[in-house]
Amino acid sequence: MTLLCLGLNYRTCPVELRERLDYDQAKLDRAYAMLGQLGEVREACVLSTCHRNELYVVGEDGLTPERLSLLFHAVHEVSEGLYAPYCYQLAGAEMVRHLFKVASGLDSMVLGEAQISGQVKASFREALARGTIGRYLDRLFSRAFNVNKVVRLHTAIGEGRTSLAYIGVDIAAKVFSSLRDRKVLVVGAGEMGRLAARHLAKQGCRSLFISNRTKVRAEELAQAVGGDVVPFADLKPAVDAFDMVIVALPGGATPLISATDLQPRREGGPRLFVDLSVPRSLDPAIAELEGCFLYNIDELQPVVDRNQRRREAQLDEALHLVELELERFFSWIETRDVETTIRQLRERLESFRSIELDRVRHRLDTEQLRLLDEVTRRCMNKFLHPALAELKAEAQGHGGGFFKDAVRKVYCLDDLEKPTAPEVTLEMAPEEAPKSK
């Protein structure tokens, strides 16, 4: 049995290429269909997120990364030379360790982030529904989900905000007693703006508005968070109506919102302004206005850095927990392999016994046949006992599987089920790979 992972991620591959190699529904269908045609593949799961595209496979001993690579460029219809420099190949313990780290957020762009665990679970459910999960990947992914729980239970790897957008929203809890009845405007519908809007919605904000230079993107985000849209052209006259304004749009030569755009409030409490933009989009003079609080990236970033350092301090302990689970997983594999070897050895010897009984069956009466059957079965069990005891002891003692391998070779157990693998070929025009930035 072979455990393989073929993939690329934010560390190894530029975003322009990751976008091209993303799995949409059509590519996902094609990938699973082609995996089903590879005779060496027993089980498979495709994991695709904005930061990584990975293929996890359990295969026959003859399965190679090069074989999977053929499938990879056939699915995405690109030449191997385009993605090969950015691709990693992991086998055995390295593959298992990698999945455990991925599912726990230890391999994420933001250390300890929790979102990846849900993405791994969704990919596993997809593969399960397609019938490509067997006992080994089922066990592997189950243990990966357990590692995530253990890591978060016994370390602080996921504590403390490491997103500027989230920290900006959290500041509101210090300024306002509740966001429930506050009127909030998010300017910008890019990644930072989306994060802020979603976090505001989760915090119970019921009066949430989105403004963006591109109206359709503002409408899409507003619909996603249950908010409304403020036309970008109306931004300055509208801003006075809001208790909190988060801006996630790069500024220009002049501020997007100036102190002169704001009128003094006679009542309604404080106003909070959070500038997540580089260059800044909010006039620094806003901080001088009565009742106004202004925070920018320079003031929020130290909080992010401090929380990141706290998470990094927990990394060694988290990796230790990963190694413990890795050891348990391979102990389980060794036990399962021994159980398979014992079953196959019994079946092979029983087939020999049955053949010999059939040769003399016509020369014996019923009672003689019964006695011979009983005697030969006892002899077989006594013959097997030392071998089975050694196999079990080797599995429990992590003996390396030498005796098991010898038994399988002597009795030709590996020849019992050997599928024939069809060829998968694809001729592609050569392409030039994009350069990493």
N, C-alpha and C positions, 0 to 999 in steps of 0.2 A: 504494500500500500504506500502511496506517495501523497504527501500534503504539499500543495503549491499555492502561492499567491503571485499573481502578475498584476502590477499596477503602476500608477503614477500619482503624485500629489503636489501640493503647493510648494513643497521643498524642492522637488526635482524637475518640475515642468512649468513653463510660463503659462499665464492665465489664457492667452490667446489660443494655445494648443489644447488646454484643458477644456475650453469651450467647444472646440471641434470634436473632441473625443468624449463628450458627454453622452450618456445613454438616454435618448428620448424613448418613447414607447415603442416605436418601430425598431430601433436598434436593440432594445431590450428583448423584444420578441425574436429578433433574428439571432441574438446571442444565445438564448436558451435553446432555440431550434438547432443551431449548429453544435452546441454542447451535447445535445441528445444524439447527434450523429457521430460523435467521437467515441469509439468503443472503449478507449482507455479511461474515460471519465466516468466515475461512479456517482459522484455528487458534485453540485456546484452552486455558488451563490454570487451574484453580481452586486457590488456595493458602489453606488454612484452618488456623490454629493458635489457641492460647488468647489470643494477643496481636494477631492480625490476621486479616482475611478479605479476600482480594484476588482479582481476576479479571484475568488477562493474556490479551490478544487480539491477533491479527494479522488485519486486516480490509481490505476494499476502501476506497478513498479516501473514499467517502461515509459510512462508519460513524462515528457520533458517540457521545460519552459518554452523551448522553440516551437513545440507543437501547439501550445496555447497561444503563442505569439502569432502564428498563422491565422488562428481564429480571430484574434484581436484586430488585426489590420483588415481582415475580410469583413468583419462586422462594421467597422468604421469607414471602410472603403478608402483607406489611405495606405501609402507604401510603408513598409517596415522601417525604412530609413528615416521617415519623418518623426516617429515617436520613440524608436529604439534608444536613442541617447538619453531619454528622460525616464525610461521605464526601469523598475526594479523587479527582481525575481527573488522570492523568498521560499524556502523549502523547510519542511520538518519543524523543528522547534522555533526557528526564526519566523516562520509563517504564523504559528500559534501565538508566539509572544507579540508579534505585530498586531494581530487582531485584538488581543487582550488590551493592549495599549490604546488602540483606536477606540474601542468601545468604552474605555474609561476616560477618554478625553486627554490622555497623556501624549498623544501624537497630534493633537489639534493645533491650529494656528494660535488660538487662545488657550493656554494650558488649563486643563480642568473644565472646559466648557461642557455643559450638559446636553446640548442639542444633538450631538453626534450619536449618543446612545439611542435616541428615538429613531434616528435615520438608519442605524444598523438594524434595529428591530424591524423597521418597515421593509428593508431589503430582505431580511430573513423570512418574513411572512410572505413576501412576493415569491421567493424561491420555493417555499413550502407549498404554496398554492399551485405552483407549476410542477410539483412532484420531483424536484431535483435535490431535496434534502433527505439524506439517509441517516443511519445511526451515528456516523462519525461527525458530520457537520451539525447534526442536531445537538449532540453532546458538546461540540466545540463552541457553538454560539450560545448555548445555555450557560456554559461556564464563563463565557465572555461577559454575559449580562450579570452574572454573579460577581465577577471581578469588579465590575463597575459599582455594584452595591457595596461590596466590602471596602473598596478604596474610599468611597464617599463616607462610609460609616466610621472608618478608623483613621482617616486623615482629613485635613482642612483644604484639600486640593481644589475644591469647588467653591470655597467661601470668599466673599469679597468681590465686588463688581470690578470687572476688567474691561467694560465697555464704556466709552465716554457718554454715549447716549443714555445708558441705564443710570450712570452716576448723575447725569444732568436731571433726570426725572426724580431720582432719589432725593436730590436737594430740595425739591418741592415739598417733600414731607416735613422738612425742617422749617420751611417758610409758611406753609399752609397746614392747618390741622387735617384737612382732607381735600382730595382732588375731585370728589364726587360732584360738588356744586360749583366748581371753578370752570371758567371758560378758557380753553387752552388752544393755542395756534401753533402748528408745526409748519415751518417753512422749509421746503425741500422734500423730495420724494425718492431720494437715493437711498443707499444702504443705511446711512446714519439716521436719516429722517424716518425710514421705515421702522428701524429698531426703536426709536423714541416713541413713535405713534403707537406701536404695538404694546410697549411697556406702559404707556399712559392708559391704554384701554384696559390692560390687566389690572392696573391700579384703581380702576373704577371710575375713570373720568367719563362723564356722560355728555359733556359739551365739548367735543373735539373737532377742530377744523384743520384742513390741510390746504396749503397754498404752494404752488410750484410754477416754474416758468413754462413747463409743458403741461397744459391743462389735463390731457388724458391720463397722465401719470398721477396727478393729484386726485383725479376722480377714482382711479383704480385703488389707490391707497385708502382714500376716504371710505370707499365701499368695504374694503377689507377690515377696517377697524370700527365701522359703524359711525363714521363722522360725516361732516359736510365740507364743502369746498369754498374757499375764498379766492376769487380771481386774482391773479398775480398783479394785474393792473390796479386793483383796489387795495393793495396791501397797506400802503401808508395811511390812507384815511381810515382803514378798518382796525389798525393795530391797537388803538386806544381802548377798544371794547374788550380786550382780553386781559385776564389775570396773569397768564403765563404765556411766554413766547419762546419757542425753541427754534433756532435758525441753523440749518445744516446745508447752506448753499455758500460756495466760495464768494468772498466779497470782491469789490472792485476798487476803483480809485476813490469813490465816495461810498459812505456807509449805506447799506440797504435800508436801515432804519436809523434815523438820527434822533438826537435828544430833542431837537426842535419839532419833530413829528408827534411828540407826546404832549398831552395836556395834563396839568395838575389834577389829581383826583380829590374831590371833596369828601368822598366816602367810598367804601368798598374794599378797604384794606390794602396791603402791599401788592406790588407787581414784581414778577420774577422774569428775568431775561437770561437765556442760556445761549451762548454763541459757540456752536460746535464747528465753525467754519475756519478754513485757512486758505487765503487771508481772511481776517475778521470781517464780519458783515454788519455788526452792531457798533454804533458809535460809543466809544469808551465814556463819553460824557453822560450817558444814560445813568451810570452809577452815581453821579452827583445829584440826580433828581430826587426829591423827597419821596420816600415810600417805594423807591425802585431798587432792586437788587440785580446786579449784573455779574455773570460768571462766564469766563471764556476758557479755551483749551489750556492755556498756561496755568490756570488755577485748578482745573479738573485733572490734568495729566498726573500731577504728583500722587493723587489718590489712586489712579490706575496703576502707577508704578509701585506704590506701596503694597497694594493688593496682589500684584503680580509677584513681587518678591516673597510675599507670604506663601503663595502657592508653590513657587519654586523651592522653598524650604521644605515642602512636604513631598517633593518628587522622589527622593531616595526611598522613603518609606512606602510610597505607592508602588514603586518598581519592585520592591521586595515582596509585596503582596502579589504582584503579577507573577513573580518567579515561583512562589509557593503554589499558586494555582496551575502554573505550567507543569510543575512536577506531578501534581495530582492528575492532570489530564493524561500525561504520558504513562503514568502508572495504570490508569484505566485502560488505555489503548493496549498496553502489554497484557493486561488481564483478558481483554476481549480477544486479542490475537491468540492467546494460549487456549481460550475456550474454543475458538474456531479450529485450532490445530487438533485439540483433543477430539472434537466431534468428527472432523474429517478422518483422523487416524482410526477411530472406532469404526466409522463407516467403511473405510478401505479394508480393514482386517475382517470385518463382518462380511464384506462381499467375497473375500477369499474363502472364508469358512462356508458360506452358502454354496459357492461353486463346488467345493469338495464334497459337501453333503449331497448335492444333486447328482454327483457322479456315482454314488453308491446307493442312492435312494431305492432304486428298483430291486436291489439285492437284499433289502432288509424288510422285516415286518414292522408293524406300527410301533411296538414296544422297543424293538432294537433301535429304530430311528429316533425315538424319543430319548433313549439313553445316550446315544451318540451325540445328539444335539446338545444335551445337557452337559456332557463331558467336554466337548469341544468348546462350548461357551465358557465353562469354568477355566479351561486351559488358556483361552484367549484373555480372559480377565486377569488371570495371574501373570500372564506374559506382559500385559499392558500396565499393571500396577506400578512397577518401578519407574517406567517411563513417564506415566501420568504424574506420579509424585514429584519427579524431577522437574517436569514442566511447570507445575504449580509453584514449587519452591523457587524456581528461577524467576517466575513472574513476580512473586512477593519480595524477592531479594534484589530485584533489578540487576539480574546477572548478565544483561546484554543480549539475551535471546539466542546465544550460541547453540544451546542444546535444541531449542525449538527449530532453529534454522536447519540443524542437522537432520532432525526428524522429518521435516518437510521435504528435504532433498532426498533422503534415503527412500521414503515412501511416495515420492513424486506427487506430493499434495498440491503443489503450485500448478500442476498440470490439469487439475480437476475441472477448473473453469477458466479458460483463457479466451476472451472475446477477440475477434478479428477487427482491427481498427481500419475504417475506410480513410482514404486520403482526402484531405481538405486543401484545395489549392486555389490561389487567386493571383492573377497577373495584374499588377497595378503600375501605372506610369510613375516614374520617380518624381518626388517632390522635394523641395528644399525646406528644411526645418526652420521655423522662426527662431530668432536669436533671443536668448533670455535677456531680460532687462536688468 
